[in-house]
Amino acid sequence: MSDHPFLAATRDSYDSMAVDYAEWLRTDMDERPLDRALLAAFAERVRATGNLRVADVGCGPGRVTILLDRLGLDAFGVDLSPGMVALARRTYPGLRFEVGSMLALELPDASLGGLLAYYSIIHVPWELRPAVFAEFRRVLAPGGQLMLAFQVGDDRNHHTEVFGRPVDLSFHRQRPEEVADLLRDAGFEVWATTVKRREGTEKTPQGLLIAHRPVEPAGVAG
């Protein structure tokens, strides 16, 4: 696993608050009709590829992994935090969850029909996003679908306490147009970019983006 310092800080922070975080998010998706609709569109596009294997990268307690499974995908979760993975395995024993880093996924090249990073690139320093997107492209088969969700903005926030527990977590907000440009640079084609206005307890608008790895012409190496 890559040894970037933010990885250890993020892993240890989520390990310490795994149970509280999962309880906080327990009914979160019930209040996100647009997200559920876009996840359904993402799933439909994955099913059209014929490769139903999908990684939910940064899956946390698995609340979206199970939605992907119910949408007919062969979904599994990957998370940096062993505590989160253990909790997800207990909550959804019929699904597979693994410890791993989005900077170095332990997956073969071109093996996935889809990859979801639902509010998980938010902890990646801005300068490392090209490396993350290159890794996402590596593991997606030609035609494979990518969906990202993130808070919109330009700033970085750092938290030292969450749920009354000490943490060391940085949150990097994103500009959808910049993310789209970085994805194109990594070899993706962007299909849809949606910005949802802030509501409820949200502090910023929310960005959701769906892209895909193009199918290369015959005789062209990927």
PLY file of the C-alpha trace (Angstrom):
ply
format ascii 1.0
element vertex 222
property float x
property float y
property float z
element edge 221
property int vertex1
property int vertex2
end_header
0.00 0.00 0.00
1.26 3.48 -0.85
2.93 5.28 2.07
1.69 8.85 1.54
1.34 10.42 5.03
-2.32 11.37 4.55
-3.22 7.69 4.15
-2.19 6.72 7.68
-3.90 9.77 9.17
-7.13 9.08 7.25
-7.08 5.36 8.08
-6.52 5.91 11.80
-9.16 8.65 11.96
-11.87 6.48 10.42
-10.84 3.50 12.53
-11.41 5.57 15.65
-14.90 6.74 14.68
-16.20 3.84 12.58
-19.24 3.00 14.74
-20.30 6.63 15.25
-19.82 7.41 11.57
-21.90 4.44 10.46
-24.73 5.38 12.80
-24.63 9.00 11.58
-25.02 7.78 7.98
-27.53 5.02 8.72
-30.46 6.73 6.92
-28.41 9.18 4.87
-29.30 7.73 1.46
-33.02 7.96 2.23
-32.66 11.74 1.97
-30.73 11.77 -1.33
-33.17 11.15 -4.20
-30.90 12.72 -6.83
-27.93 10.62 -5.72
-30.04 7.47 -5.87
-31.26 8.39 -9.35
-27.71 8.95 -10.59
-26.54 5.71 -8.99
-29.33 3.96 -10.90
-28.14 5.61 -14.14
-24.56 4.59 -13.37
-25.71 1.01 -12.72
-27.66 0.93 -15.99
-24.59 2.06 -17.91
-22.46 -0.59 -16.16
-24.97 -3.32 -16.97
-24.85 -2.27 -20.62
-21.12 -3.13 -20.71
-21.81 -6.75 -19.76
-19.18 -6.57 -17.00
-21.09 -6.26 -13.72
-18.06 -6.20 -11.42
-18.00 -2.85 -9.60
-15.71 -1.53 -6.86
-17.08 0.93 -4.31
-13.79 2.62 -3.42
-13.83 4.33 -0.06
-16.93 2.33 0.83
-16.96 3.12 4.55
-19.69 1.09 6.28
-21.01 -0.22 2.96
-24.24 1.78 2.77
-23.78 2.45 -0.97
-22.20 -0.91 -1.78
-25.47 -2.59 -0.82
-27.42 -0.20 -3.08
-25.19 -1.16 -6.01
-25.80 -4.81 -5.21
-29.56 -4.22 -5.21
-29.23 -2.52 -8.60
-28.01 -5.81 -10.05
-24.27 -5.25 -9.92
-21.54 -7.57 -8.63
-20.45 -4.90 -6.16
-17.72 -5.10 -3.56
-16.24 -2.48 -1.23
-12.70 -1.25 -0.73
-11.75 1.04 2.15
-8.54 2.30 3.70
-9.85 1.73 7.23
-9.78 -1.82 8.64
-12.34 -0.69 11.21
-14.76 0.38 8.50
-14.21 -2.84 6.55
-14.86 -4.95 9.65
-18.07 -3.03 10.33
-19.23 -3.35 6.72
-18.59 -7.10 6.78
-20.71 -7.49 9.92
-23.52 -5.34 8.55
-23.61 -6.91 5.07
-22.20 -10.44 5.43
-23.33 -11.37 1.93
-21.05 -8.78 0.32
-17.27 -8.64 -0.02
-15.22 -5.85 1.56
-11.45 -5.43 1.40
-8.85 -3.10 2.92
-7.06 -1.10 0.23
-5.92 2.27 -1.06
-7.31 4.02 -4.12
-3.74 4.99 -5.01
-2.77 1.32 -5.44
-5.79 -0.94 -5.89
-5.03 -4.63 -5.68
-7.00 -5.36 -8.83
-5.93 -6.58 -12.28
-5.77 -4.19 -15.20
-9.07 -3.67 -17.05
-10.98 -5.94 -14.66
-13.93 -3.76 -13.62
-17.12 -2.73 -15.36
-17.54 0.15 -12.95
-15.95 2.07 -10.11
-17.69 4.35 -7.62
-15.86 6.84 -5.40
-18.70 8.32 -3.36
-17.28 11.17 -1.26
-13.95 9.38 -0.95
-11.67 11.47 -3.20
-12.33 14.33 -0.76
-9.41 13.23 1.42
-6.92 13.03 -1.46
-4.59 16.04 -1.71
-5.23 17.98 -4.89
-1.81 17.18 -6.35
-2.44 13.43 -6.07
-5.74 13.39 -7.97
-4.05 12.65 -11.35
-2.44 9.55 -9.84
-5.78 8.42 -8.39
-7.61 8.92 -11.69
-4.86 7.07 -13.57
-5.32 4.16 -11.15
-9.08 4.22 -11.68
-8.56 4.06 -15.45
-6.08 1.19 -15.07
-8.56 -1.08 -13.30
-11.57 -0.22 -15.50
-12.13 -2.22 -18.64
-12.66 -0.29 -21.89
-16.21 1.00 -21.68
-16.08 0.80 -17.87
-18.01 3.46 -15.95
-16.75 5.81 -13.24
-18.91 7.79 -10.80
-17.58 10.40 -8.38
-19.28 12.47 -5.68
-17.69 15.35 -3.78
-18.30 18.70 -2.13
-17.87 21.68 -4.44
-15.34 24.39 -3.62
-11.70 25.42 -3.66
-10.74 25.12 -0.02
-9.16 22.55 2.27
-10.49 21.99 5.77
-8.76 20.11 8.56
-10.57 18.48 11.48
-8.91 17.38 14.71
-12.10 16.12 16.40
-15.20 14.36 15.08
-17.93 12.76 17.24
-15.85 13.75 20.25
-12.94 11.62 19.06
-9.48 12.90 18.08
-8.84 12.69 14.34
-6.42 14.04 11.76
-8.61 14.49 8.68
-8.20 16.86 5.76
-11.12 17.55 3.40
-10.34 18.84 -0.09
-13.27 20.34 -1.96
-13.33 20.12 -5.74
-14.43 22.15 -8.75
-16.46 19.95 -11.12
-14.93 21.51 -14.23
-11.42 20.90 -12.87
-12.25 17.31 -11.98
-13.66 16.81 -15.48
-10.47 18.19 -17.04
-8.30 15.92 -14.88
-10.40 12.92 -15.90
-10.02 13.79 -19.57
-6.26 14.10 -19.05
-6.33 10.60 -17.51
-8.07 9.19 -20.58
-11.74 9.32 -19.58
-14.73 10.70 -21.44
-17.13 12.64 -19.22
-20.80 11.76 -19.72
-22.59 13.86 -17.08
-21.73 16.47 -14.49
-24.36 17.49 -11.95
-24.12 20.16 -9.27
-26.76 20.01 -6.56
-27.39 23.11 -4.45
-26.62 22.85 -0.74
-29.49 21.77 1.49
-30.04 20.66 5.05
-26.78 20.49 6.96
-24.62 20.65 3.81
-22.16 23.54 3.78
-21.49 23.58 0.03
-23.09 22.50 -3.24
-22.49 18.84 -4.06
-20.90 17.56 -7.28
-21.71 14.23 -8.96
-19.96 13.14 -12.13
-20.18 10.07 -14.39
-17.48 9.26 -16.93
-16.19 6.19 -18.78
-13.02 4.71 -20.14
-13.38 4.81 -23.92
-13.31 1.66 -26.01
-10.13 1.88 -28.05
-10.27 1.18 -31.79
-9.15 -2.29 -32.79
-5.39 -2.57 -32.84
-4.80 0.33 -30.45
-3.27 -0.61 -27.09
-5.01 0.60 -23.89
0 1
1 2
2 3
3 4
4 5
5 6
6 7
7 8
8 9
9 10
10 11
11 12
12 13
13 14
14 15
15 16
16 17
17 18
18 19
19 20
20 21
21 22
22 23
23 24
24 25
25 26
26 27
27 28
28 29
29 30
30 31
31 32
32 33
33 34
34 35
35 36
36 37
37 38
38 39
39 40
40 41
41 42
42 43
43 44
44 45
45 46
46 47
47 48
48 49
49 50
50 51
51 52
52 53
53 54
54 55
55 56
56 57
57 58
58 59
59 60
60 61
61 62
62 63
63 64
64 65
65 66
66 67
67 68
68 69
69 70
70 71
71 72
72 73
73 74
74 75
75 76
76 77
77 78
78 79
79 80
80 81
81 82
82 83
83 84
84 85
85 86
86 87
87 88
88 89
89 90
90 91
91 92
92 93
93 94
94 95
95 96
96 97
97 98
98 99
99 100
100 101
101 102
102 103
103 104
104 105
105 106
106 107
107 108
108 109
109 110
110 111
111 112
112 113
113 114
114 115
115 116
116 117
117 118
118 119
119 120
120 121
121 122
122 123
123 124
124 125
125 126
126 127
127 128
128 129
129 130
130 131
131 132
132 133
133 134
134 135
135 136
136 137
137 138
138 139
139 140
140 141
141 142
142 143
143 144
144 145
145 146
146 147
147 148
148 149
149 150
150 151
151 152
152 153
153 154
154 155
155 156
156 157
157 158
158 159
159 160
160 161
161 162
162 163
163 164
164 165
165 166
166 167
167 168
168 169
169 170
170 171
171 172
172 173
173 174
174 175
175 176
176 177
177 178
178 179
179 180
180 181
181 182
182 183
183 184
184 185
185 186
186 187
187 188
188 189
189 190
190 191
191 192
192 193
193 194
194 195
195 196
196 197
197 198
198 199
199 200
200 201
201 202
202 203
203 204
204 205
205 206
206 207
207 208
208 209
209 210
210 211
211 212
212 213
213 214
214 215
215 216
216 217
217 218
218 219
219 220
220 221
